[in-house]
């Protein structure tokens, strides 16, 4: 122990003598350690930290399978059957898959609030109790049950100031009074953030049709039951449902998955990719520091040789040098842990972890233990080779009077090897970032099927209580669009029930009634939308044939339909679709037969996916309560927001203008997660590139400094400056080329793991590989030129005088 204490004190004094060198090493390592610790804390929170529910290991997620393909959505009727017939579940609950905004009135201003529907089993299944009040009762889940709501902790604080008597108060939702029966605890989150939960009711919203899938199913396993046992029983019930309902349940089942595993499944590739990238940055930093320590070791050869001459063993010298490395690594670990506390907040804010609801991670024991372990491991990675090299000091050679040492060939090769190592890892990182960047640019360049510039969108939802009559809804929206078109600066205005890209999927079965599918598996799905006249003009979606929806397409007229080009091609290949009929499954016993009056261009719902089939109804023939207004501006669309809000308030002051956003912003938000991951990986790649360039520069600078006499003699004997510069460049670029070749070969194997993250780009894209190779040649050349210029400026006269 006394020997160890002596090593620590001596190491501290030695490092104190070189504060600049020590600070540089600690800073380089701290950046690598801090980024890794921050990424570990986020990954730990996602994959390893237990969900904040009672006995989370017993919780499952049920996902519908279509011929083995997984889907999040389950139909209400299937849910009821699995709940009632599978005994392996202690309970089975359902949550509406997508949140539905509702209008809250009664305050100073109407507001749109995120809300959803949940079965009465949901909170008991999760083992969550409201902070105030109670859960839903069985009676409140009946179709004729009293209107009740449970509110979030945040909504309680914002709108009621945390008043303890909020339970029992009335909350006007969509024009109808609801009684608040509970307040959820702070931080409760499941799939998405909402402020209001209302009970799911058999026969109510989004229920009653087995073919429609609108729910996510959660369950708790019965005592002693495994997931496999539950799956076996579920399969028996699924086969029974398939036999009873072949039209909707052929080749359909329910996959039982561990809840935490299912929730984090979509984050696997992204987080492990970033974790791997950050680990590579730390390895590059270790290689850089190891090179610096080797260079510093050469300047300490005399000191180490004296210690050996006085009786110190090679093992003792190695232990002393490792102790110095440990002290620097621990210092970097402390600084890195502090840096990680900041970086993890940045990462949580940037990474798309909304499904998990992770808002903060904080400093945890696993995080601190990881920081300590990583610091010690880092010390070994960058400290072992310099320690072994230092332990081989030769006192007979180093203590010769007048001896000049240029360092052993072995040490020089090690330093060069570290540079090759850094370049190779940097190449892998930069190629990965380059592929993602090219993929992102491809994604940005996708034509969505409409023109997003100068387009303002906003959601307008009518309260049920005031607009129960269908004609009143038609009159309202028609008049509102007329008012909006009269606003100065508006060139066109329209409205649609489900906005592309932003609002996602809403598909039903559609087929040619003259050529119906032979079986249930032959139906195709089409996105169905309601539109008012002017929508296609405002979005600049081209009408390719037939006509637009008109105001004469009312409830008394024949049902009409406008279909997309892809749908026309799929249903009526080689024929004119205008005037043909389309059968649409609207959830009734019989499909509705509609007449095609027009064909429009294809529109994408996701920029990374193909354009699905689209069909557009006349709003007058199917008037829903909520519509999204699309306003085409002559200039900046945001300046129209106030005017649109004023014309809406003039028509009904209790209806808020919600979700106001330009279509450019909608498209940007749809690929924001891809942009974040690409940006983060690019930053890491740039850091790696800089470290590799610094490593190359340090090797060549030391090479020039140690061979200053040799270079001076060469110049004195007639060598030209260009020849000297060529020697330095050859040595440096040889290292770059070797590292480049190794890195390119490694990238071919590594980039296949990010193939699912790419769009329109192959993992072995020649352009990206060539660009990265060119970048490294250029960076390497610059890093070589500075030491090269120093070499050609050596004064040969001074060199000869020194000799």
N, C-alpha and C positions, 0 to 999 in steps of 0.2 A: 504493500500500500504506500509506503514512504517513497519507493521508487516511482510509482505512478504519480504521486503528488509532485515529485521533483520534475518529472516529464512535463506535467501540465504547467508548472511555474516557468520552466525554461521555454516551453513553447509559447507561452503568453509574452515573455520578454522578447523572444525572437520576432514574433508577429508585430509587436509594438515598435520594433526598430524599422519596420517597413510598412508604415501606415497606408501609403498609397496602394501598394501591391495588395495588402490585406483587404482594403476597402473594395478594390476592383473585384477580387475573387468572391468576397461575400455578396456583393451586389449581383454579380452574374448568377451565382447559385441561388440567391434569394428569389430572383425572378422566376427561375425554373421551379424551385420548390414551392413558392407561393401559388403559381398557376396550377401545379399538380395537386396541392392540398385543397385549393378552392374547387377544382373539378372533382376531386374525391368526395368532398363534403356534399356537393350537389348530387353526384352519382349515388352516394350512400343514402341520401334522403329519398331518392327515387326508387332504388332497387332493394335496399336493405332495411330501411326504417319502416317499422310496422305501421299499417294504416291506423288512424286515430279512431278505431271502432272497437267494440267489445269482442274479444277473442277473434282477431282478424283472420287467423289461419283457417277458421271454419267457414269463412264467407266465400261464396262463389259468384261467378258471373255466367249467365246463360246467353249464348249467342246462336242465332239461327244458322243452320247450314243448308245450302242449296247445292245438291250433288257434291257435297264435301266442302264447298266454298263458304267461308265464314262471313256473316253479316252481324252488325251490332243490333239490328232491329228484330223485334219479336212481335207477332200479332197479339192483340188483346185476348182473342178467343183461345189461342194456343196457350197463352200464359195461364188463363183460368183453368184449363184442362191439366196442365202440368202441376199447378198448385194443388188441385184437388185430388189428383190421382197418384202422384209420386210420394211415397212414404219416406224416401231417403232424406227429404228436406224437413228440417224443423219448421221452417217457414220459407215462403217464396214471395218476393215483392216485385213491383214494377214501377218504373219512373219513365215519364215521357222523354223520348230520346232527345228531342230538341226543346230548348226553352222557348216559351211563347210570351212575348211582351203583352202586357195588359195596360189599360188606361185607368189611372187613379184620379178621381175627382173629389172635390169637397174641400180642397185646400185653396191657397191663394192662386195657384196655377195648376192646370192639369199636367200630369206627367206620365211618361211611359216607363214601366217597371218590368224587369225580367221576372217571369213567373213560370211555373210548371205544374204538372199534375203528378201525384204520387199515390200509390195504393196505401191503404191503411196499414199494410204489413211492413212498409218500408222502414220507418224509424225503429220499430221493435226488432226487425231483422238485423239492423246495424247495431242495435244496442245503444241507441242515442235517445236521450230524453230532452225535451225542451227545457230551456233555462227557466222559463216562466210558463205557466199554464200546463197544457196537456197535449197528447197526440190526438190524431183523428180517431173517432169512434166508428164502430161497425155501422151504426145508423146513418152516419154522415157520408158513408160510401154508397148509400142507396140513391137511386135516380131521383127520388122525391125528397132526399134528405135536405136538411137546412144548409144554406150557403155559408161555409166557414173557410177560414184561411189561417195558416201559420206563417209568421214573418221571420225574416232573418235578423240576427243580432245587429248587423249594420243598419238595416232599414229602421229598426226600433230606435237606435241611437240617433240617426239622422232626422227622422220624421216625428219622433215622440220624445226626444231628449232623454231616453232611458227611463221613462216614467214607469213605475212598478204597477200602475193600474191600467196598463194598456190592454190586458186580457179582458175581453168582453166588449171592447169598443167596436164600433162599426167602421168598416173600410169599404168605400164604394169602388168596386172593380167592374170596369166596362159598363158603368151605369147602374149596377145592381149592388145593394148593400150586402156585405159579408161580415160575419162576426169573427174577430180575431180570437183564436182559442189557444195560441201558444207563440212563444218566441224561442227560436233555435239558439243554441250556444254559440259564442264567438268562434269563428274559424271553421264552422261546419261547411263542408264542400263535398259534392258528389257529381262528378263529370263536368259540371259547369256551374258558374255562379248565378244564383237566382235570389230574389228577395221575398218571393211569395210562393208558398206551396198550397195547392188546393187538392181535395181528394179525387182520386180516379173513381169513376162511376160506370158500372156496367150499363151500356146503352147511352152513355154520355159522349163527350168529345173523344174522337180517335178510337172508339171501341165499336164492337158489333159486327165487324167485317173481318173474317179470317184471312182474307187475301191481302189486307192492308197491315203493314208492319210499322208501328209507331212507338214501340216501347222497348226499354232496356230492362232486363230481368236480373235481379239480385236474389241470392238465397243464402240460407245458413244450413249447413249439414246437420242432420240429426246426430245425437251422441253416438260415437263409435263408428260412424259411417265414413268410408273413404270416398274420394272423388270418383274413383273408378266404379265403386259400387253404385253411387248415385247415377253415373253415366249409364250403367247397365240397365237400371230401372227406367231412366229417361228414354232409352232406346226402345224399350218395350212399349211405352206409352206413345212414342212417336210413330212406331209401326201401326199401332192401333188407330191413331189419328189419320195416317196415310190411307188406311183401308176405309175409314169412315168418310173422309173428305178428299178424294183423289184429285178433285179439280184444283184445290189450293195446297195440298200437302204432299203431293207426289215428289219423291226424292228430297223431302224436307225433314230436318231433324233439329235437335237442340244440343249444342256442345257445352259441356259443363267444365268451367275453367276456374282455377284459383283466382280470386278477385284481384289481388295485388299483381300477380303475374300478367293477367289480362290487361290491366290498366297501364302497365309500364311497357307492354309488348311493342307498342309503336315508337318507343323512345330508344330501344336497344341500339339500333344501328347508329343513330345520331350521337348518343352519349359515348358509346365505346369508340367511335371514330375520333371524337374530340379528345377523349382520355388518351387514346393512343398517340394522337398528334402532340399533346402536351408532354407525354412521356418522352417522345423523341426530342422535343426541345430541351428537356432536362439532360438527356444523354449527350446532346450536342454541347450543352453548357459544361457538362463534366469533362468531355473531351477537350474543350477549350481550356478549362482550368488545369487539367492534367498536363497539357502542353506548356502552360505558364509555369507550373511547378517544376517541370523538367528543365526549362530554361533557367529558372531561379536556382535549381540544384547545381547547375554547372558553375554558377558564380559562387556557390558555397563549397565547392570541392576542397579548397584548401582547409576551410574550417572543419569539414567532416574528416578529412585525412588526418588532421592534427588529433582529433578525438580517437580515431582508429589507432594512431601511433601511440597514444597514451593508454591504450588497452581496451577501448570500447569495441565490443563485438559487432558484426554486421547486423545481427538480430536487434541489438540495442539501438543502433543507428536507425534501423527501419521503424522500430517502435516509436522513437522520438519524432520521426517525420510523420508517421501516421497520427500521432497525438496532435501535431500542428494541424494536420488536415481535419481531424475531428473537431478541433476548436473552431476552425473556420466554418465547417459544415454546421455545427451547432449554432454559431452566430447567424449563419444564413438561414437556418431553420427558424430561429426566433423572429428574424425580420420577415421571412417568408410567411410564417403563420399570421403575422400582423397584416401583411399584404393580402393573404388569402381571405381574411375577414372582409376586406373591401371588395376583392375580386368576386367573391361568391355572390354578393349582393348584385353586382353588375351582371353576372351570369344568369341569376334567377330572373332579373328584369328582362334579359334579352332572349333567353331560350324559351321556346314554345312549350311550357309545361302546364298549360291551362287545365288540361284534363285532371291533373293530380292536385291542382289548387295549392301548389307550394308557393308561398309568398316570401318566406324567409327560412334560413337554415340555422344561422347562429353558430356560436363556438360550442362544439360538443366534445366529449371525451374521445370518441373514435377519431375525430378530426385531429385532436392534439396528439394522440398516440400515432396516427399516421404521419404527422409532421415530424415527430421524434424519430420514428422508424425510417422515414424517407431520408432524413438528414444523416443518420448513421450509415445507411446504405449508400448515399451519395458520397460520403467521405471515403468509403471503401472503393467505390468505382473510380474516383479521380485521384485517390491518394496512394493506392497500392503500388502502381507502376513507378511513380517518382520515389516512393520509399525504398523499393527494391533496388532501383538505380542508385540511390544515395548510399545504400548499404554496401555497394561494391566499390567504394572509394579506395584508391590505391595511393597510400602515403608515399611510397618510393618515387612515384612519378610526379605527384602534385607538389612535393616539397623540394624538388630540385630547384636550385637557385636559377632564376631567369627563365624558368620554363613557361612557355605559353601553351595553354590548352585550348583546343577548339571543340572539346567535347568528344566523347566516344562516338564511333560510328553507330553503335547500338542505340544510343540516346537520340541521335539525329533521326534514325529510322523510326523510332517510336514517335517522335514529334511529328514526323511526316505522316506516319500511320494515323495519328489522331486527326490530322487535317483531312486525309482521305475519308476517314470515318465521318467527320462532320459534314463534308461535302455530300457524301452518299446519302446520309439521313436527310439533309436539307433538300436534296433533289427529290426524294420520295415525298416529303411534305409539300414542296412547291408544285409538284405535278398533281398531287391530290387537290390542292387549292386551285390550281389552274383548271382542272377538269370541272370542279364545282362552279368556278367562275364562268367558264364557257357555257355550262349547263344553265346557269342563271340568266346569262345573256340570251340564250336560246329561248328560255321561258318568257323573258320580257318581250321578245320579238314575236311571240305567238299572236296571231290575229284572233281576237275573241269573237268576232262575228258582228261587232258593232263598233262605233267610234266613241271612245271614252272621253275625248277632249271636250271641254266646255259643257260638261253634262253634270247637272246637280240632281241628287236623288234624296228622297225623304219618305218616311213611312207615315201614313195617315190611317188610323184605325177608328172605326165608328163604334160607339158603345151600343151594346145589345138593346138596352132598355129604350133608347130613343130612336132606334132605327130598325125596329122589328119588321116593318113592312119593306118588302124587296124594292118596290118602286121608289121609296124614300131614299134608299141607298144609291140607286141609279141617278136620281135627281141631284143628290148631293155631289157625287163625284163628277158628273157631267158639268154641273155648274162651277165646281171648284176648278176644273181644267179650263173652262172658259175664262174665269177670273185670272188664272195664272197666265194664260196666253195674252191677256191684255196688259200685263206688266211690261213697261218699257225695258228693252234689252232681252226679251224672251223671243226666240225664233220658233220654238215648237215645244209642245208639252203632251205627255201621255201618261198612262198609268198601267201597272201590271200587278198581278197578285203575288208573284214570286220573282224577285229580281235575279237575273243571272249572275253567277259568280258569288255574290254576297249571300244569297238565301239558300243555296244548296239544292238538294234534290226533293222532288215531289212527283213521283212517277206512278203510273197505272198501266194496266194492260190495254193494248190497242191492236186491232187487226182488221184485215180486209174481209168484210162479211161475205163477199163472193168467193173467198178462198180461206175459210177459217182453219186454224191449226188442228192437226189430227188429235193431239193430246194436250194435257195441261203444260207439258214442258216446251211446247212450241210457241207459246205466247211471247211477244216482245213488249218491252216496257217503253213508254214515252212520257216525257215530262209534260205535265198539263198546266196551263196558265190561263188566267182570265185577263183580257186586255180591253181597254177603251180605245176608240178611234184616235189616231195620232201617235200611238205608242211606237210603231215602227219608224215613223218619220222622226220622232225625237231621238231614238236610239240610232238612227241611220242604218237600220237593218234592211237590206234590199228586198223588195217584193219582186220575185222572179217570174211569177205567173198569177193570173187571176186578179183579185182585188184585195183591198184592205177590209178590216172589220168596219161596219158602218152602223150609224145610229138606228137604222131601220131593222137591224138584226136583233129584234126584241124577243120578249118571252112568248109572244103569240106566233112568231115566225118559225120556220123550220130551223132546227139546231144546225149551226154552221161552224166551220172549223178552218183555221189556217194551219198548214203543216210545214215543217222545215224540209229543206231539200233532201237531207238524209232520210227522213221518214218517207217522203214521196218516192225516193229511190228504193227503199226497202219494201214498201207495200205495193207500188205500181211500177216496177221496173220496166222501162221502155214505153210507158203509157203516159198520157196526159192525166195527172191526178185531179185537175179541176173538174168539179162536177161529180166525182166519184164519192162513194160513201165509206165511212170509217166507223167501226164499232168500238166503243170506249167503255171500259169497266169502271163504273162510277160507284160501285159498292152495292148496287141494288141487285135483285134477283135476275133482272134482264139488263143487258148493256144498252147504252143509249146509241142510237144510230145518227150520225152527223154527216153533213154534206161539206165536202172540201170546196172552199171558194177562193183559196189563194195558196201560194207557195212562197215561203220567204227563205232567206239565207240561214245557214246553220249558225248556231250560237253555242259557245262552250260554257259549261258550268264550272270546270276547272281548267286552268290554262295548261296543266300538264296532261290532260286527258283528251280523248276524242270527243267531238261534238255529239251528244246523244240525240235521239229523236225528240222533236218538240212539236207540240200542238197547242194552238191558241184558240180559246173559246171567246165568244162575245160576252163581255161582262153583263150586258143587259139580259142575257139568257141564263146567267149563273152568278148573281150578285153576292159576293162575299162581303164581310165586314171590314177587312183590312186590305189596303192597296198601297203600292209604292209608286210615288209620283216621280217621273223622269222629266227634267226641264232642260231643254237645250238653250244655252245662252249665246248671245252674240259676242261676248267677251268673257271676262272672269266670272264663272258661275257662282262663286261664293258670295258675290255682292247681291245676289238675288234672294238670299236666305231670309232677310228681314221682310222683304216685300211678300214673299210666299207665305211667311208666318202671319203677316197682317191680313191677307185675304182669307186665310183659313180661320183666323180668329173672328173675322167679320161674319163668316158663315156659321160657326159654332164655337164659342169661347171655351167650351169644355173639351175640345179635341186638341191635343198637342201635336206639334210637328216634331216627329221623332227621327232619330238615326239620320240626321242630316249629314251628307257626305258626297263629295264629288266622286264620279265614277273612276277617275284616275286613282283616287285614294283607295277605292274598293279593290281595284286590280292590284295596287301595291300591297295592300294588306293581305291579299290572297296568297302572295308569295313571300310574305315577310319572314316566315320561319326559315325558308330556304336562303333568303338574303342574310339572315343572322348567322346561320351555320357557315355559310360561305365566307362571310366577313371575318368571323372568329378564326376559322382555319387559315385564312389568308394572313391575318395578323401573326399567328404562330409561325407560319411559313416565312414571313418577312423577318421575324426575330431570328429564326434558324439561319436564314441567309446571311444576316448581318453577323451572327456569331461565327459562321463558317468563314466569311470574308476576314473577320478579325483574326481568326485562327491562322489563316493563310498568311495574312500580313505579319503577324508576330513571328511565325516561323522564318519568313524571308528576311524580316528586319534583323532577327537574331543571327541568321546566316550571314548577312552582310557585315554586321558588327563584329562577329567572331573571325571573319576572314578579311578584315580591313587591310591587314598587312599584305596578305596574299594578293588582294585586288590592286593595292598600291604598287606592288612590284610588277604585276602584269602591265599596268599602265605605264610604269617607268620603262619597261622593256619594249614598249611599242604597241601594246594592245589598244585598239580604238575604243572610245566610250560605247559605240554601238555594239561591239563584241562583248563588252562587260555586261551591258544591259541585256543582251541576248542570253547570256549565261544565267542571269537571275530569272529572266522570264521563262526560260526553258525549265528550270527547276520548279518554279511555281506552277506553271501551266501543266507540267507533267502530273503533279499532284491533283490538279483540278480534273484533268482528263480521266485519271484512274478513278477518282471519286465519282465522276459523272457516269462512267461506264457501269460501275457497281450500283450506283443509285438508279440508273435507268433500268437495269436488270431487276433490281428489287421492286421498282415501281410497277413493272409488268405483273408481278405476282400480288402486290398489295392492293392495287387499284380495283381489282375485281370485287373486293369487299365493299366498295362504295358504289357498285353498279346500280343498285336500287335507288341511290340518291341522284342519279344523273338523268337528264332529259335531253334527248337529241344529240348526245355525245357518247361515243364508245369509250370504255375504260382504257383503251390503248390508243387513244386519238393521236395520230402522228403529228398534227399541228401543235398540240400542247407539249408533247415530248420534245419536239424540235425547238419550240420557243423557250422551254426551260433550259435546254442544253445551251442555247445561244446566250441566255441571261447569265448562266454560270460562267461561260467563257468570258463574257464582258466584265462581270464582277471580278472574276479571277485575274483578268488582265489589269484592271484598275488596282487591285490589291497588290499585284506584283510590281507595278510601275513605280510606286512610291519608294519602296526599298531599292529598286533598280536605279532610280535617279540619285539616291543617296550614294550608291556604289560608284557611279560614274563621276561624282563630285569629290571623291577621295583624292587628297593631294599626294602625289607620288613622292615629292621631295620630303615631306614630313615622314612618310613611311620609310624612306631610305635613311633619313637621319636617325629614326628610332632603331633601325637595324644596326 
